[in-house]
Amino acid sequence: MATTLQLTALHARYSLLETVRVPIALIGSLVFPALSLLFFVVPQAQVAGDPVIATQAVISLIVFAVLANSLFGFGLTIAQAREQAWDPYLRTLPVTGVARVLSHLCSVGLLGFAAVIPVVVLGALLTAATTTPTGLLGGIVALLAGALPFMLLGTAIGYALPSKAAIAVVQVVMFSLAFAGGLFIPPFLFAPWLDRLSMFLPSRQTRELVVWAVQGGELPWWSWVGVLAWTLVLTVVVLALYRRDEGRRYR
């Protein structure tokens, strides 16, 4: 009998193949974050020309790229799949809920991280953003850890809502987390109350975690504690929603 890891890899593989067959889906994911960098960072000489500020701006848009792709990729993909005839058939297969959730994390998550590449390349070519090989490696690890709450949040939306409602909720959640999390506006420009509030959001926590990994300095304790807490809580929520959906439709 296949193990959970083997079933996860199998489902992730076919999910990737299904997405690659529609190239426009890949193009949209890759282009939008890069355009955000070109429109909001590169034209501002004071931002693009300062190594520290430019690096943090690029990091913020990298986190936004992962956030947007996670919410849309997981939220809409799962919500739409639940309304198709193919999904009930998949539920009849001897695959655990853990394997299916992990397969979504692997397949859609990989595409989300692909959207980071154009942002990194443009940031290196068109701004003064810079880092060391050690900082780059640390940033990748921190981004992997910080992306888990976004992926799980998108998965929760997908299992909790129908596709039409999921579209609206994903858009509201995405822009709320982006603006309040300091991905579009640097947190040092926030009002004190908003700065305090943003510390509880996974977008701000991930931003601070990646900035620390890339640039060094002091790591705020609430960033890594928050990422860990969001990951644990949302994992429980996703598994509960998966079982609830399974119980409503198949029992």
KOLRO-340221 format. One record per atom (N, C-alpha, C, O): x negated, z negated, y. Coordinates in steps of 0.001 Angstrom, whole numbers, padded with zeros to 6 digits, always signed. Layout:
<pts>
XZY;...
</pts>
This chain:
<pts>
-000855+000000-001196;+000000+000000+000000;-000892+000000+001249;-001898-000705+001321;-000490+000806+002213;-001284+000910+003432;-001220-000392+004221;-000194-001073+004244;-002332-000723+004865;-002392-001927+005681;-001780-001663+007051;-001514-000517+007414;-001559-002741+007808;-001015-002597+009162;-001930-001762+010039;-001454-000965+010846;-003236-001933+009892;-004196-001177+010689;-004128+000309+010358;-004180+001143+011262;-004013+000652+009080;-003921+002054+008680;-002637+002696+009182;-002649+003834+009651;-001524+001963+009083;-000251+002489+009575;-000281+002652+011092;+000286+003604+011629;-000940+001728+011780;-001080+001837+013236;-001846+003098+013613;-001435+003835+014509;-002967+003347+012924;-003777+004533+013207;-002997+005813+012924;-003103+006783+013675;-002221+005823+011853;-001444+007016+011493;-000377+007315+012536;-000235+008457+012973;+000367+006304+012932;+001413+006508+013935;+000806+006903+015278;+001347+007768+015967;-000302+006287+015657;-000954+006615+016924;-001431+008069+016934;-001319+008765+017944;-001954+008506+015817;-002448+009886+015723;-001335+010895+015968;-001503+011825+016757;-000197+010717+015298;+000894+011679+015446;+001571+011563+016809;+002107+012547+017320;+001552+010391+017391;+002083+010239+018738;+001232+010990+019755;+001758+011602+020684;-000086+010940+019574;-000989+011694+020444;-000781+013190+020292;-000750+013921+021282;-000639+013646+019061;-000419+015070+018815;+000878+015538+019466;+000939+016642+020008;+001901+014714+019414;+003187+015070+020020;+003059+015211+021528;+003662+016104+022123;+002278+014336+022151;+002099+014388+023603;+001243+015571+024019;+001545+016238+025009;+000177+015841+023273;-000733+016940+023608;-000034+018291+023543;-000448+019232+024221;+001000+018398+022751;+001736+019666+022632;+002513+020010+023894;+003005+021130+024037;+002627+019038+024824;+003285+019288+026117;+002227+019070+027198;+002133+017969+027741;+001426+020092+027525;+000282+019927+028440;+000650+019390+029816;-000148+018685+030434;+001849+019711+030310;+002214+019278+031655;+002243+017760+031753;+001988+017202+032821;+002555+017080+030638;+002552+015620+030640;+001147+015082+030880;+000971+014078+031570;+000153+015748+030314;-001228+015333+030512;-001691+015619+031931;-002385+014806+032541;-001302+016784+032457;-001722+017173+033800;-001198+016178+034843;-001932+015760+035738;+000081+015806+034715;+000655+014856+035662;-000064+013521+035643;-000309+012927+036693;-000400+013051+034456;-001077+011761+034331;-002478+011799+034920;-002944+010810+035486;-003152+012942+034787;-004522+013048+035261;-004615+013301+036764;-005559+012848+037411;-003643+014021+037320;-003746+014472+038709;-003284+013416+039709;-003919+013241+040748;-002200+012715+039422;-001601+011824+040422;-002555+010744+040928;-002663+010583+042144;-003252+009998+040078;-004190+008979+040608;-005326+009594+041415;-005765+009020+042412;-005804+010767+040985;-006884+011425+041721;-006413+011860+043111;-007162+011750+044082;-005183+012350+043208;-004641+012737+044509;-004500+011520+045427;-004707+011624+046636;-004153+010382+044857;-004050+009160+045653;-005395+008817+046280;-005457+008396+047435;-006465+008997+045525;-007804+008748+046069;-008129+009731+047188;-008672+009340+048222;-007802+010994+046987;-008105+012020+047987;-007311+011809+049277;-007822+012078+050364;-006084+011338+049171;-005228+011198+050347;-005437+009878+051086;-005360+009841+052314;-005702+008790+050350;-005687+007465+050963;-007066+006853+051165;-007206+005925+051962;-008075+007336+050478;-009404+006725+050579;-010411+007656+051229;-011061+007281+052205;-010548+008860+050703;-011580+009787+051175;-011467+010089+052673;-012501+010117+053341;-010265+010320+053248;-010194+010642+054682;-010579+009488+055594;-010879+009723+056765;-010585+008258+055112;-010906+007109+055952;-012408+006834+055885;-012908+006266+054913;-013112+007245+056931;-014572+007148+056935;-015058+005708+056803;-016056+005454+056128;-014363+004758+057441;-014790+003368+057370;-014671+002805+055961;-015421+001909+055575;-013738+003330+055209;-013551+002873+053828;-014466+003645+052884;-015195+003051+052089;-014421+004965+052976;-015192+005798+052053;-016694+005666+052261;-017464+005899+051329;-017130+005293+053475;-018552+005221+053762;-019196+003878+053506;-020419+003761+053576;-018409+002868+053213;-018950+001533+052939;-019034+001321+051432;-018006+001384+050758;-020217+001073+050879;-020361+000961+049417;-019481-000119+048792;-018885+000099+047737;-019398-001272+049434;-018614-002377+048863;-017124-002071+048934;-016411-002181+047936;-016658-001686+050123;-015228-001422+050302;-014807-000200+049495;-013743-000205+048875;-015630+000847+049495;-015292+002053+048749;-015201+001767+047255;-014302+002267+046578;-016125+000967+046741;-016094+000628+045314;-014823-000130+044968;-014197+000136+043942;-014440-001074+045822;-013219-001832+045557;-011981-000948+045678;-011009-001136+044946;-012012+000013+046598;-010885+000938+046734;-010739+001804+045495;-009628+002025+045014;-011856+002292+044978;-011821+003100+043757;-011320+002266+042579;-010524+002739+041768;-011789+001027+042492;-011336+000133+041424;-009831-000094+041519;-009135-000086+040504;-009331-000294+042732;-007897-000521+042921;-007085+000660+042420;-006055+000475+041771;-007538+001880+042715;-006805+003065+042275;-006977+003302+040781;-006097+003877+040140;-008088+002870+040225;-008251+002941+038766;-007234+002026+038090;-006595+002410+037111;-007092+000814+038622;-006097-000110+038076;-004695+000460+038253;-003855+000340+037361;-004440+001084+039411;-003134+001709+039636;-002887+002835+038643;-001768+002991+038156;-003914+003622+038335;-003767+004710+037365;-003346+004172+036004;-002454+004721+035357;-003993+003098+035579;-003641+002490+034293;-002243+001882+034359;-001472+001999+033407;-001912+001232+035477;-000590+000640+035656;+000502+001699+035573;+001464+001546+034819;+000354+002775+036349;+001385+003814+036392;+001551+004495+035040;+002674+004699+034578;+000440+004845+034407;+000527+005525+033110;+001090+004607+032034;+001804+005062+031140;+000778+003333+032114;+001303+002392+031121;+002817+002245+031259;+003540+002317+030266;+003293+002042+032474;+004719+001844+032674;+005520+003095+032337;+006534+003020+031643;+005063+004245+032830;+005790+005479+032542;+005620+005886+031083;+006587+006241+030409;+004373+005830+030601;+004118+006271+029239;+004829+005430+028203;+005409+005968+027260;+004793+004116+028364;+005440+003236+027395;+006928+003104+027677;+007753+003279+026780;+007273+002793+028932;+008674+002551+029259;+009573+003733+028979;+010575+003599+028276;+009230+004893+029521;+010086+006063+029363;+009987+006664+027964;+010997+007085+027401;+008790+006708+027403;+008625+007285+026068;+009433+006525+025029;+010129+007130+024215;+009343+005213+025054;+010061+004399+024072;+011569+004459+024315;+012345+004588+023369;+011988+004366+025589;+013414+004409+025894;+014038+005734+025459;+015142+005753+024916;+013336+006834+025697;+013850+008142+025296;+013836+008308+023779;+014755+008891+023204;+012794+007796+023138;+012703+007908+021677;+013834+007154+020994;+014329+007587+019953;+014242+006046+021562;+015313+005247+020969;+016644+005967+020991;+017547+005615+020231;+016787+006974+021851;+018045+007704+021963;+018049+008995+021148;+019030+009738+021165;+016973+009258+020448;+016880+010467+019628;+017107+010140+018157;+016923+009006+017716;+017511+011168+017409;+017824+010965+015989;+016586+010653+015155;+016687+010061+014080;+015409+011056+015660;+014182+010846+014894;+013816+009370+014790;+013255+008933+013785;+014135+008607+015828;+013750+007202+015839;+014426+006391+014733;+013754+005587+014087;+015740+006570+014486;+016343+005835+013368;+015675+006135+012023;+015562+005259+011166;+015239+007375+011853;+014558+007695+010595;+013238+006931+010476;+012902+006418+009409;+012492+006862+011587;+011235+006115+011558;+011464+004651+011209;+010629+004017+010563;+012606+004120+011643;+012903+002716+011365;+013128+002475+009866;+012995+001346+009394;+013468+003533+009120;+013697+003360+007677;+012391+003326+006893;+012387+002964+005716;+011282+003699+007529;+010000+003708+006843;+009452+002279+006727;+009759+001427+007561;+008651+002022+005705;+008103+000674+005501;+006954+000355+006454;+005809+000176+006039;+007289+000290+007742;+006290-000001+008771;+006747-001220+009557;+007901-001286+009981;+005871-002167+009753;+006224-003379+010478;+006349-003108+011975;+005835-002112+012484;+007037-004007+012666;+007144-003872+014116;+005795-003977+014794;+005560-003321+015809;+004905-004792+014250;+003564-004935+014822;+002821-003614+014795;+002164-003251+015771;+002918-002883+013676;+002219-001603+013550;+002751-000579+014548;+001971+000171+015135;+004055-000537+014746;+004631+000432+015677;+004266+000104+017117;+003952+001000+017900;+004307-001180+017468;+003932-001586+018826;+002458-001271+019080;+002111-000758+020144;+001595-001572+018120;+000166-001301+018277;-000112+000195+018356;-001014+000620+019078;+000656+000998+017621;+000443+002454+017679;+000763+002996+019064;+000080+003897+019550;+001807+002449+019710;+002124+002856+021084;+001003+002432+022032;+000619+003186+022926;+000486+001235+021834;-000598+000766+022690;-001818+001675+022578;-002464+001974+023582;-002135+002114+021364;-003330+002942+021141;-003150+004355+021690;-004024+004864+022392;-002023+004991+021373;-001831+006397+021740;-001600+006585+023230;-002337+007326+023881;-000591+005926+023777;-000293+006078+025202;-001387+005431+026046;-001709+005912+027132;-001957+004334+025540;-003039+003689+026281;-004248+004581+026424;-004903+004572+027467;-004558+005351+025396;-005695+006270+025466;-005476+007326+026534;-006402+007678+027265;-004255+007831+026627;-003949+008830+027657;-004017+008203+029054;-004430+008851+030016;-003612+006953+029149;-003687+006282+030438;-005113+006129+030917;-005394+006296+032104;-006020+005812+030002;-007416+005659+030382;-008056+007008+030704;-009055+007061+031420;-007494+008091+030186;-008006+009420+030538;-007778+009715+032019;-008539+010461+032635;-006720+009120+032589;-006430+009329+034010;-007462+008663+034906;-007555+008983+036091;-008235+007743+034353;-009257+007050+035130;-010452+007964+035419;-011110+007817+036450;-010729+008894+034524;-011932+009726+034629;-011982+010515+035941;-013004+010458+036625;-010918+011255+036330;-010990+011986+037613;-011201+011068+038812;-011894+011436+039760;-010605+009868+038775;-010771+008934+039893;-012224+008492+040001;-012771+008412+041101;-012850+008207+038867;-014251+007783+038866;-015151+008906+039365;-016055+008668+040166;-014909+010121+038898;-015742+011264+039288;-015608+011540+040782;-016615+011702+041472;-014378+011595+041288;-014171+011857+042710;-014713+010725+043564;-015270+010962+044636;-014553+009504+043095;-015085+008365+043843;-016598+008421+043957;-017160+008086+045000;-017264+008848+042877;-018726+008947+042897;-019207+010095+043781;-020257+009995+044416;-018440+011185+043823;-018867+012367+044576;-018487+012317+046056;-019237+012806+046901;-017342+011737+046373;-016800+011842+047733;-016820+010538+048527;-016477+010534+049710;-017213+009445+047903;-017280+008175+048622;-018638+007515+048358;-019448+008008+047573;-018855+006404+049024;-020107+005662+048837;-020005+004637+047710;-020887+003793+047557;-018934+004707+046922;-018753+003776+045814;-019924+003886+044837;-020370+004984+044505;-020404+002752+044394;-021561+002755+043497;-021515+001542+042582;-020871+000541+042895;-022193+001637+041465;-022318+000520+040535;-023522+000756+039647;-024155+001811+039707;-023829-000215+038835;-024932-000101+037886;-024368+000203+036502;-023169+000034+036280;-025210+000650+035567;-024729+000859+034200;-024095-000391+033604;-023092-000315+032895;-024698-001556+033904;-024131-002811+033413;-022768-003076+034041;-021831-003498+033363;-022669-002824+035349;-021396-003008+036035;-020331-002062+035526;-019166-002439+035401;-020729-000822+035228;-019773+000157+034704;-019251-000276+033342;-018052-000198+033075;-020151-000729+032487;-019735-001182+031157;-018843-002410+031259;-017827-002512+030571;-019230-003342+032125;-018400-004529+032313;-017031-004185+032866;-016031-004792+032483;-016984-003206+033773;-015709-002783+034337;-014790-002189+033293;-013582-002421+033321;-015353-001421+032367;-014548-000825+031298;-013938-001907+030412;-012757-001855+030068;-014762-002887+030050;-014271-003983+029211;-013178-004766+029936;-012144-005089+029352;-013417-005068+031218;-012425-005815+031999;-011133-005018+032148;-010042-005587+032102;-011253-003699+032329;-010068-002860+032479;-009273-002801+031180;-008042-002799+031198;-009978-002753+030059;-009293-002766+028766;-008475-004043+028600;-007328-004008+028155;-009082-005164+028963;-008366-006435+028839;-007208-006519+029827;-006114-006960+029476;-007459-006091+031077;-006428-006177+032098;-005292-005192+031920;-004217-005384+032488;-005506-004132+031135;-004464-003132+030928;-003405-003585+029937;-002295-003053+029934;-003727-004548+029104;-002782-004986+028076;-001446-005460+028656;-000403-005075+028128;-001426-006282+029724;-000123-006677+030286;+000702-005491+030769;+001923-005491+030610;+000059-004473+031359;+000803-003296+031822;+001429-002551+030650;+002590-002147+030711;+000656-002372+029588;+001161-001666+028414;+002322-002416+027775;+003333-001822+027403;+002163-003721+027656;+003207-004535+027046;+004455-004592+027928;+005577-004614+027421;+004259-004617+029246;+005406-004616+030162;+006185-003311+030035;+007415-003324+029984;+005472-002181+029982;+006143-000908+029783;+006876-000856+028455;+007990-000339+028379;+006259-001387+027407;+006903-001419+026094;+008172-002264+026129;+009182-001892+025532;+008125-003396+026822;+009299-004259+026933;+010445-003534+027645;+011599-003625+027225;+010120-002815+028722;+011146-002053+029440;+011745-000990+028529;+012959-000782+028528;+010902-000322+027757;+011382+000726+026869;+012342+000216+025809;+013317+000893+025484;+012084-000955+025269;+012954-001511+024229;+014162-002247+024802;+015138-002477+024088;+014110-002618+026076;+015199-003385+026668;+016265-002519+027321;+017418-002936+027422;+015894-001298+027775;+016808-000505+028596;+016980+000911+028070;+016087+001429+027399;+018118+001553+028360;+018267+002980+028080;+017399+003787+029030;+016922+003265+030038;+017192+005065+028711;+016224+005877+029461;+016576+006016+030940;+015682+005977+031785;+017860+006179+031273;+018236+006354+032674;+017946+005098+033490;+017494+005186+034631;+018200+003956+032919;+017898+002706+033616;+016401+002446+033634;+015880+001893+034602;+015701+002842+032567;+014257+002601+032481;+013504+003338+033589;+012522+002820+034120;+013958+004542+033940;+013299+005316+034993;+013310+004545+036317;+012284+004425+036986;+014476+004031+036679;+014598+003298+037940;+013790+002001+037908;+013098+001675+038873;+013875+001271+036814;+013170-000009+036717;+011662+000205+036742;+010943-000552+037394;+011178+001220+036045;+009741+001504+036019;+009224+001800+037428;+008163+001308+037812;+009963+002596+038198;+009529+002932+039546;+009480+001703+040449;+008525+001517+041204;+010513+000864+040366;+010548-000343+041190;+009421-001298+040809;+008732-001833+041678;+009238-001506+039520;+008202-002423+039048;+006809-001902+039396;+005943-002668+039819;+006597-000602+039217;+005284-000011+039470;+004863-000181+040925;+003762-000660+041198;+005727+000208+041865;+005349+000122+043269;+005317-001322+043763;+004527-001654+044646;+006156-002172+043210;+006119-003586+043589;+004794-004211+043175;+004157-004906+043967;+004377-003963+041930;+003110-004511+041454;+001924-003894+042198;+000928-004573+042451;+002028-002615+042545;+000920-001948+043233;+000731-002490+044645;-000387-002823+045038;+001816-002579+045409;+001707-003046+046791;+001405-004541+046847;+000501-004966+047566;+002161-005339+046089;+001975-006787+046138;+000707-007225+045417;+000227-008338+045630;+000159-006358+044564;-001053-006699+043830;-002339-006280+044509;-003422-006476+043957;-002239-005704+045701;-003437-005333+046446;-004084-004042+045991;-005277-003840+046222;-003326-003159+045349;-003891-001899+044892;-003854-000821+045974;-004651+000116+045933;-002955-000938+046925;-002870+000009+048034;-003397-000598+049330;-003976+000102+050161;-003196-001895+049496;-003658-002612+050687;-004581-003738+050227;-004192-004521+049360;-005795-003846+050780;-006716-004906+050346;-006094-006286+050515;-005457-006550+051535;-006266-007169+049538;-005647-008501+049611;-006060-009311+050835;-005301-010171+051282;-007258-009051+051394;-007668-009850+052557;-006829-009537+053794;-006907-010260+054787;-006033-008479+053750;-005127-008155+054849;-003747-008777+054655;-002898-008682+055542;-003515-009404+053519;-002220-009994+053232;-001968-011227+054093;-002900-011912+054514;-000697-011491+054342;-000296-012770+054916;-000573-013859+053878;-000576-013573+052680;-000805-015096+054312;-001129-016173+053361;-000123-016312+052224;-000514-016505+051073;+001186-016215+052540;+002200-016388+051492;+002150-015253+050476;+002352-015473+049282;+001876-014016+050960;+001808-012882+050045;+000533-012936+049213;+000532-012560+048041;-000540-013399+049819;-001785-013544+049080;-001617-014544+047935;-002105-014320+046827;-000922-015649+048216;-000674-016657+047178;+000233-016098+046079;-000005-016320+044892;+001266-015376+046490;+002200-014798+045519;+001513-013778+044620;+001758-013738+043414;+000650-012954+045216;+000009-011889+044448;-000909-012416+043352;-001191-011707+042385;-001377-013652+043494;-002256-014227+042476;-001551-014417+041138;-002203-014565+040105;-000223-014415+041158;+000543-014584+039923;+000895-013242+039279;+001503-013213+038209;+000523-012134+039917;+000880-010812+039407;-000251-010230+038568;-001419-010397+038922;+000062-009550+037464;-000986-008976+036612;-001803-007902+037311;-002970-007703+036974;-001211-007203+038284;-001949-006160+039005;-003071-006776+039841;-004189-006261+039834;-002797-007860+040556;-003828-008541+041351;-004867-009180+040429;-006065-009116+040705;-004422-009782+039360;-005333-010428+038418;-006293-009419+037789;-007489-009684+037666;-005767-008273+037396;-006618-007235+036805;-007583-006674+037833;-008747-006419+037524;-007104-006480+039050;-007985-005981+040109;-009169-006915+040316;-010317-006472+040363;-008891-008190+040438;-009963-009152+040672;-010917-009224+039482;-012125-009391+039654;-010376-009100+038292;-011198-009153+037088;-012155-007967+037030;-013328-008133+036695;-011665-006773+037355;-012498-005572+037303;-013507-005583+038458;-014662-005204+038265;-013089-006009+039646;-014016-006098+040784;-015169-007033+040448;-016326-006723+040733;-014860-008168+039848;-015917-009106+039458;-016852-008491+038419;-018068-008658+038510;-016303-007788+037439;-017124-007191+036390;-018042-006102+036942;-019164-005938+036464;-017575-005363+037940;-018352-004247+038498;-019327-004719+039566;-020485-004301+039571;-018872-005590+040477;-019678-005962+041627;-020326-007338+041522;-021202-007671+042320;-019911-008127+040559;-020462-009469+040442;-019779-010439+041384;-018685-010169+041878;-020421-011564+041633;-019832-012595+042486;-019112-013640+041665;-019348-013777+040465;-018228-014378+042322;-017499-015453+041657;-016186-014940+041083;-015430-014258+041776;-015912-015258+039836;-014682-014839+039182;-013594-015883+039417;-013741-017026+038986;-012500-015511+040096;-011395-016467+040277;-010819-016863+038917;-010507-016002+038095;-010682-018156+038687;-010212-018615+037390;-008815-018111+037071;-008484-017869+035911;-007987-017952+038120;-006608-017548+037886;-006481-016093+037444;-005434-015690+036938;-007546-015295+037632;-007460-013886+037222;-007487-013749+035705;-006616-013100+035127;-008488-014360+035051;-008555-014214+033604;-007511-015067+032889;-007020-014689+031826;-007171-016217+033470;-006110-017031+032885;-004769-016300+032980;-003970-016327+032044;-004531-015647+034122;-003288-014905+034305;-003167-013731+033359;-002106-013511+032775;-004251-012966+033199;-004221-011821+032274;-003932-012296+030852;-003135-011686+030139;-004575-013374+030448;-004358-013913+029106;-002919-014400+028935;-002288-014146+027909;-002407-015102+029948;-001042-015622+029864;-000014-014494+029805;+000903-014530+028985;-000167-013484+030680;+000751-012345+030661;+000714-011622+029318;+001755-011213+028803;-000480-011465+028751;-000614-010770+027471;+000112-011515+026359;+000833-010906+025568;-000075-012823+026297;+000561-013614+025246;+002085-013627+025407;+002817-013426+024438;+002548-013861+026616;+003991-013937+026859;+004665-012594+026584;+005702-012539+025922;+004079-011520+027090;+004695-010206+026912;+004623-009728+025463;+005494-008977+025024;+003615-010145+024719;+003565-009813+023293;+004761-010411+022567;+005409-009740+021763;+005050-011672+022853;+006206-012328+022246;+007500-011635+022661;+008391-011429+021837;+007600-011275+023947;+008804-010616+024454;+009003-009256+023784;+010119-008918+023391;+007939-008483+023652;+008036-007154+023052;+008489-007245+021598;+009375-006498+021183;+007904-008133+020832;+008287-008279+019427;+009736-008750+019305;+010454-008325+018400;+010165-009629+020216;+011553-010099+020187;+012514-008959+020531;+013556-008814+019891;+012174-008157+021529;+013024-007034+021902;+013069-005981+020800;+014114-005376+020561;+011949-005762+020135;+011907-004807+019027;+012844-005253+017904;+013599-004447+017360;+012790-006527+017565;+013647-007046+016495;+015114-007052+016923;+016001-006798+016108;+015370-007344+018206;+016742-007315+018696;+017305-005902+018626;+018446-005699+018212;+016497-004929+019033;+016930-003534+018989;+017174-003100+017545;+018137-002389+017259;+016318-003522+016661;+016453-003186+015245;+017726-003822+014670;+018447-003192+013896;+017992-005064+015053;+019164-005742+014542;+020469-005150+015067;+021461-005096+014340;+020477-004709+016315;+021697-004145+016899;+022045-002786+016301;+023222-002468+016132;+021044-001993+015982;+021309-000609+015578;+021251-000359+014087;+021747+000666+013619;+020659-001266+013327;+020425-000951+011922;+020924-002017+010962;+020634-001955+009767;+021663-002988+011460;+022186-004018+010555;+023700-004134+010691;+024320-004949+010008;
</pts>
